């Protein structure tokens, strides 16, 4: 699936999943602006792409502010003449339970993930509008934003908000021929190594050893297993796909639902606290939603 002639920005692409996205896009023919706050890993990703015949440049900066978002877009335009794809992958982590999360922790995580997605998305759409040829926004969510994720207050809040923002942007950008989707990736990276049962699998993945079929089937593979979806969403072939939250990992792709009501009850004349209790004790008791992650069956 060719991306020849297109230009992409991938934030947070010095390591892990972001690096895989940058490599996948470059291998399909896109010129890539590699962004990371670590100059060494950004340079290494660029050199790796160029050594394989691709085109890439590094823009070293922490995402979050409008100035950085604008600089990323301008780098793409000055180096390669245009912008076609924005992949908002970057973000910091401060995994702590609610009582231990400081204001500074919360602001850092939300500022990098959510505000960084907002500013980069806005800057990209401004450029798409000027070019008048459409574009692709690929936002990066997480299972932590879809279901409970113990110890990740700020991260879960950011990733859930990113998916909600994606739906609104998809509606707003449709008239511009800009598609907006969120991927919900899972992969065996250092980020998940502390989850019980995954440490050994992460070591195998980093060593290049085969990942068991059972793990791959539930969505646990390498970062490279995620990049084909990113390439597809960046291509013309995906022009009919927008406003979607798409899970991807290992051998698995799935669609998340949009939030919807699952059951309704009526009380003629309105509700009292007692009638609310009655309905939650009876009709709604079996409809309460499970908010916890599914246990890993490895």
Secondary structure, 3 states (H helix, E strand, C coil): CCCCCCEEEECCCCCHHHHHHHHHHHHCCCEEEEEECCHHHHHHHHHHHHHCCCEEEEEECCCCCHHHHHHHHHHHHHHHCCCCEEEECCCCCCCECHHHCCHHHHHHHHHHHHHHHHHHHHHHHHHHHHHCCCEEEEEECCHHHCCCCCCEHHHHHHHHHHHHHHHHHHHHHHHHCEEEEEEEECCCCHHHCCCCCCHHHHHHHHCCCCCCHHHHHCCCCCCHHHHHHHHHHHCHHHCCCCCCEEEEECCEEEECCCCCCCCCCCCCCCCCHHHHHHHHHCCCHHHCCCCCCCCCCC
